[in-house]
Amino acid sequence: TERKQFEAAKNEAPSRGNFGRQIDREPGDRRGLNDTGDPGTIVVTCERGDMRIAFISDIHGRLASLDAVLRDIDRVGVDEVICLGDVATMGDEPRQVIDGLRELGCPCILGNHDEFLLRPGLAREVYGKIPAVCEDVECQAEALTNDDLNYLRSFMPSMFVDLPGGARLMAFHGTPDSNMRMLMSDTSSDELDDIFEGHTADVMIGGHTHEQMLRRHRDMLVVNA
């Protein structure tokens, strides 16, 4: 199961710290899950010495999911929140989610759906065979204000975080060089070498797939929130 995979990888984390602590939930607790059951907004924390970072990802316009995980974050207590992108499509409350993130003031990574909203026509190039996705992106883009779009333009393609103890974390949406390419639990070592070529960090963390993952690759811990 994903939980067993997560725990097994966590137990193999570098001895300098404990990375990838999932916020504990009771069986059946679906707070923070979107209405399709995808775990796109479950929080993962990175703990390193006295520093905790909560990562949220793939909110997709679902304000209830955002509110739920922010309550979890408040309960657990963290030093920083980082959003890994895909904030304002495929849900009913994209503007409210944008307002919530803007008020939170957390750094945000540019997801592929965020980029779709900023680049008219890109969604149809990528998801042309899935009209519902394209139509939703176009509808949401028309509903957003210039201030909303300017906020999305402030999102970064990736970011580094220096952690206590000399470790370094790299955050992105899909992979370090792409917000559309996927990192999966069964992605081969050869493909991971290609994905991470030219990028160095102790922890690599992304979103995009809506599947939680924690695995080792060479000297790196690879996490999907």
C-alpha positions in Angstrom: 0.0 0.0 0.0 1.0 3.6 -0.3 1.2 4.0 3.4 3.5 0.9 3.8 5.7 2.3 1.0 5.8 5.7 2.6 6.8 4.2 6.0 9.4 1.9 4.5 11.1 4.7 2.7 10.9 7.0 5.7 12.8 4.4 7.8 15.6 4.5 5.3 15.9 8.4 5.4 19.3 9.9 6.0 20.5 9.7 9.6 20.9 13.5 9.7 17.2 14.1 10.0 13.6 12.8 9.5 12.2 13.7 6.1 8.7 13.1 4.9 6.5 12.8 8.0 2.9 12.5 6.9 0.3 14.1 9.1 -1.5 11.3 10.9 -5.1 10.7 10.2 -7.7 8.3 11.7 -9.0 5.5 9.4 -11.6 6.9 7.1 -10.6 10.6 7.7 -10.9 12.3 4.3 -10.1 15.8 5.3 -8.0 17.4 2.6 -9.0 14.9 0.0 -10.6 16.3 -3.1 -14.0 14.9 -4.1 -12.5 12.4 -6.5 -10.6 10.8 -3.7 -7.2 11.9 -5.1 -4.8 12.8 -2.3 -3.8 16.0 -4.0 -3.9 18.2 -0.9 -2.8 15.8 1.9 0.1 17.5 3.8 3.6 16.2 4.0 6.0 17.7 6.4 9.8 17.7 6.1 11.4 17.8 9.5 15.0 18.6 9.9 16.3 19.6 13.3 14.0 22.4 14.5 12.6 23.1 11.1 9.3 21.8 9.7 8.0 22.6 6.2 4.5 21.6 5.1 3.9 21.0 1.4 0.5 21.2 -0.2 -0.2 20.5 -3.8 -2.9 20.1 -6.5 -5.7 21.9 -4.8 -7.5 22.4 -8.1 -10.0 25.0 -7.0 -11.3 23.1 -4.0 -11.5 25.6 -1.1 -12.8 22.9 1.3 -9.7 20.9 0.7 -7.4 23.9 1.2 -9.2 24.8 4.4 -9.0 21.3 5.7 -5.2 20.9 5.2 -4.5 24.4 6.6 -6.4 23.3 9.8 -4.2 20.3 9.9 -1.1 22.5 9.5 -2.2 24.7 12.3 -2.8 21.7 14.5 0.6 20.2 13.8 2.6 23.4 13.7 5.1 24.2 10.9 7.7 26.9 10.2 6.7 27.3 6.5 4.2 26.3 4.0 5.1 25.7 0.3 2.5 25.1 -2.4 3.6 22.9 -5.3 1.1 24.2 -7.8 -2.1 23.4 -9.7 -4.3 25.7 -7.6 -7.2 27.0 -9.6 -8.7 24.6 -12.2 -11.1 21.6 -12.1 -12.9 22.9 -9.0 -15.7 25.1 -8.1 -13.9 27.9 -6.2 -10.7 28.8 -8.0 -10.8 32.5 -7.0 -11.4 31.7 -3.4 -8.5 29.3 -3.4 -6.3 32.0 -5.0 -7.4 34.5 -2.3 -6.7 32.0 0.4 -3.2 31.3 -0.9 -2.5 35.0 -1.4 -3.5 35.7 2.2 -1.4 32.8 3.4 1.6 34.4 1.7 3.3 31.1 1.0 5.8 30.5 -1.9 4.0 28.8 -4.8 5.4 26.6 -7.6 3.9 26.9 -11.1 1.9 23.8 -12.0 0.9 22.8 -15.5 -2.7 23.9 -14.9 -1.5 27.2 -13.6 0.5 27.6 -16.8 -2.6 26.6 -18.8 -4.4 29.6 -17.3 -1.6 31.9 -18.3 -1.0 30.5 -21.8 -4.3 30.3 -23.9 -4.3 27.3 -26.1 -1.6 25.3 -24.2 -4.2 23.1 -22.5 -5.6 22.0 -25.9 -2.1 21.3 -27.2 -1.5 19.0 -24.2 -5.0 17.6 -23.4 -6.7 18.0 -26.8 -8.2 14.5 -26.4 -9.8 15.4 -23.1 -12.2 18.2 -24.0 -13.6 18.5 -20.5 -10.2 19.6 -19.1 -9.7 22.1 -21.9 -13.1 23.6 -21.5 -12.7 23.9 -17.7 -9.4 25.7 -18.1 -10.8 28.1 -20.7 -13.9 28.8 -18.5 -11.7 29.4 -15.4 -9.3 31.6 -17.3 -12.3 33.9 -18.3 -13.5 34.0 -14.7 -10.2 35.0 -13.1 -9.4 38.7 -12.7 -6.2 40.4 -13.9 -5.1 40.4 -10.2 -5.7 36.7 -10.0 -3.6 36.0 -13.2 -0.8 38.3 -12.0 -0.7 36.3 -8.8 -0.3 33.1 -10.8 2.5 34.8 -12.8 4.4 35.2 -9.5 4.6 31.4 -9.2 8.2 30.0 -9.6 9.2 27.0 -11.8 11.1 25.6 -8.8 12.8 26.6 -5.6 15.5 25.5 -3.2 15.3 25.4 0.6 18.4 25.2 2.7 17.7 23.1 5.7 19.4 23.0 9.1 22.4 20.7 9.1 23.6 21.6 5.7 20.9 19.6 3.7 19.2 21.1 0.7 15.7 20.6 -0.7 14.4 21.2 -4.2 10.7 21.8 -4.8 8.9 21.7 -8.1 5.6 20.6 -9.6 6.3 17.6 -11.9 10.1 17.3 -12.2 12.9 19.9 -11.8 12.6 20.8 -15.5 9.0 20.2 -16.3 5.6 20.8 -14.7 4.1 18.0 -16.9 6.5 15.1 -16.6 5.7 12.7 -13.9 7.6 11.1 -11.0 6.1 7.8 -10.1 6.9 5.0 -7.6 7.8 2.7 -10.5 9.8 5.3 -12.5 13.0 3.5 -13.4 16.4 4.4 -12.0 17.7 5.2 -15.5 14.8 7.6 -16.1 15.4 9.2 -12.6 19.0 9.8 -13.6 17.8 11.6 -16.7 15.2 13.6 -14.7 17.6 14.8 -12.1 20.7 15.3 -14.3 22.2 18.7 -13.5 20.2 19.0 -10.3 21.6 18.4 -6.8 19.7 18.2 -3.6 19.2 15.9 -0.6 15.5 15.9 -1.0 13.5 16.3 -4.2 9.8 17.0 -3.7 7.0 17.5 -6.2 3.3 17.1 -6.8 1.4 16.7 -10.1 0.5 13.0 -9.9 -2.0 13.1 -7.0 -0.2 10.0 -5.6 1.8 10.2 -2.5 5.2 8.7 -2.8 8.5 8.5 -0.8 11.4 6.6 -2.3 15.2 6.7 -2.3 17.3 7.3 -5.5 21.0 7.2 -5.0 21.8 9.8 -2.4 18.5 11.6 -2.7 15.1 11.2 -1.1 12.3 11.6 -3.7 8.9 12.7 -2.3 5.6 13.4 -4.0 3.0 15.3 -1.9 
